């Protein structure tokens, strides 16, 4: 087992994971570029930020989580977090019975205006909120809204082959790179046929489709930071703004303008 795939240490001692309530809110502000190393939690989480972009990596995929979105993280799922811009995290920890409201795998969810306000209200409640009072009503509405929240494909499958990981890291650093598969193959020390086969085997996508998925996810992060659609398109390698807009709408179900922060 490679070092980055070793069993991660659980984070212990958070009162939100021990309190006898269906859910508990967690508020913390993170600086630009701050990292939380690979870890697990005993309870499921809804990772939401009112500002900034979270880049969250699991063993299977990378997720870009801009404002107005959240990442559902099941209990026990290893993950690491890196911030882009100052991140104001307002997360929820959910007890096992309450976690049934969410998906079974890490999933980006669209956060409605109502759910956003409910999360902020939960952060203002004491840890041991009144189950028969306001806190209980908030929790019931939150769980209902989580169950209704649309899932979005802000997910880039994570390859594990060392050659593919080097290629993936290079493309994340320069998503607009126009290198062809044959050029990448020479750089990472594998044949184009091997790279294509391994991409399909490990990610379920062809190399071209995986690169497009990465580019659109990176564009979503740029848009969330306030970049214009035209500049976001160019930054990730799209020469045509209409082609970028069409691909973005097909993947995420909204226009680049609607995704702009």
N, C-alpha and C positions, 0 to 999 in steps of 0.2 A: 504494500500500500504506500503510495507516494505521500510526502509530508503534508501536502495541502488537502489530502483526502483522509487523514487520520481523524479519529473520533474527536469532535470538537468538545470543548469544555462547556458545560451548562453555566449560564449566569445565575447565580444564587443570591438570595438576600433581598430581592425586590419585594416590597410589601404587596405590590399589585398581584404577585403570583401566589400569595398565601392567604389573602383576605377571603373570607367566606361570603362572597357576593358573585353573582353571575358574570359581572364584568367590572373592571377597575381601570380608570384612566391614568395615563402616564404622560407628563409634559416635560420636555427638555429641549433646549435650544443648542444646536451644534454649529460650530464654525465651518467656514469654507474648507473643503478638503479633509474634514475630520473622518476618521475611519474607526469602525467598531469591528474587531477581528471576528473570524468565523466562530460561531457559538450556537447554542440552542436555548430554548425556553421550555419550561414545563407546561405552559399554557399557550393556546393559540393567540395570535396577535392580529390586530388591524393596524398596520403601519401607515399613518397619515401625517402629512405636513401642510401647514397653512401657507408656508412659503419655502422656496428652495426645491431642489430636485434630489431625490434619493436614488442612488444606484445600489441595488441589492442583488447579491449573487448567491444562488443556492448551488448545490452540487449538480443540478441538471440544467439550470438556465440563468441568464442574467435578466434583470428587470429594471427598467427606467420608470421611476414613479414621479411624475410632475404634480404640482398642485391640482386640486380638483379630482385627484385619483388617490387610491390607497392600495397597499399590497396586503392581501390576506395571507398569513403565514401560519400553517397548522402547527400544533404543538410538536416539539421534538425535531422540527425540520432545521438542519444546519444552514446557516446563512451568515453573510457579512454585509456591512453597510458602509457606503462611502457617500459623503455629501458633496453636492455641487451647488455653490452659493450657500449662504447661511440658511440652515434648515431649522424651522420651528416645528418640531415633531409633537404631535398630539395623538398618541396611540392608545389603543385599548388592549387590555389583556382579558381573555375570555376563559372562564371555567369550562370544563369538558362538556357539561350539559348545554351550556350556552353556545359553545363552538359548533354545535350541530347546525346553526343558522348559516355557516359559511361553507365554502367549497372544500373539497378534500385535498386539494393540492395548492401550492402557492399560485395566487391569481391576482392580477391587477383588476380593481373594481372602480367603476365610475362613482364618484361621491356626489350625491344630490345636495342641493342647497339645504334641505331639511336635515340630512344626515350630518353635514358639516356643522350646523348649529347645535345639533344634539351632542356631537363629540365635544365641542367647546363647552357646552353646558355640563357635560359629565366631568370635564376637567375641573370645574368649579365646585363639584360636590366633594364632601369628605370621603375618605377612603372607605369607611364603613357607613355608607349612605343608608337612609331610611328606606327599607324595602317596601313599606306600606305608603310611603310619601313620594315626594318629587323624584328622588333618585330611582325608585322602583318604576315610576312611569317613564322616566327617561330611558332606563335600561330596556324596557319592553319595546319602546319605539325604535331604539337603536337596533335591536335584534331583528325587528321586522324590516327595517330599511336595509340592513346588511343582506338579508335573504332576498330582497328585491333588486339589489344593486347589479347593474349589467357588468358582465365580465368583458375585459378588453384585451386584445392580443399584444400588449406591450411586453413581449417575452421573446428573448433571443436564446435558443437552445445552446447549451454550453458543451463544446466538444472536450474529450479527455485525452485523445492521442496527443503526445507532446508536440508533434509537427503541426497539428491543427490548432493547438493552443497558441503556438508562436504566431501562426498566421492570423488567428482571431485577435490576438493582442495588437498586432501591427495594424489591422484594419480598424480596431477601436481607436487607436491613436491617430489614424489618418483615414477616416471613412470615405473620403473622396478619391482615394487611390484608384487609378485606372489600370493597375496591373492585371493582366490576364491570368487565368489559372496556371498556364504553362510557366509564367514568370514566378508566381508564388511557389510552384512546385520546385523550381530550381533553387529558390531562396531557402526553403525549409528542408530540402534534401529528400524529396519523394517524387515519384512520377505523377503527372496529372491524373492518370487513371486511378492511382492509389488514393490521391487526395479526394477525388470525386466519390469514390466508393466509400471511403471512411466518413465523409461528410454525410452521405445518405444513411449510413449505418448508425452513426452516433447522434445525429440531430434530426433525422427524418426528412431533411431538406437537401436539395442539390446545393452545390456551392453558390451558384448564381442566386438562388432563392434565399439562402442564408445571408448572403451579403446584402440583398435588398432589405431583408428583415432588420438587419443591424442598422443599415443606413436610415431607414424610416424611424426606428426607435431613437437613434441619435438626433434626428431632425426634430422629433417630438420634444426632446430635452431642450434643444435650442429654442424652439417656439415657446415653450413654457417659460424660458428665461427672457422672453420679450423680443426675440429676433424676428425679423420679417420673414414671411414665407419664401420670398425670392432668395434672401441671404441663406436661410436654412437649407434650401434646395441646393444651392451652389456649394455649401460647406460639406454636404454629404455626397456630392458627385453627380447631381442632376443638372444637366445643361439646359433642360427645358422645364420651366415653371409649370406649364399645364400637365406635363407628364408626371411631375412630382405630385401635383395636386390630385391627379387621378389615382396614383398609387397610394397616396396617403388616405384618401377617402375609402378606397377598396380595403385597406388594411384595418383602419381604425373607425370607420363609419362617421367621420366628421371631417370638415375641411381644415386645411392648415391654419386658416385665419381663426377658426373657432378654437383651435388648440393653443393659440398664442396667449401668453401670460399678460 
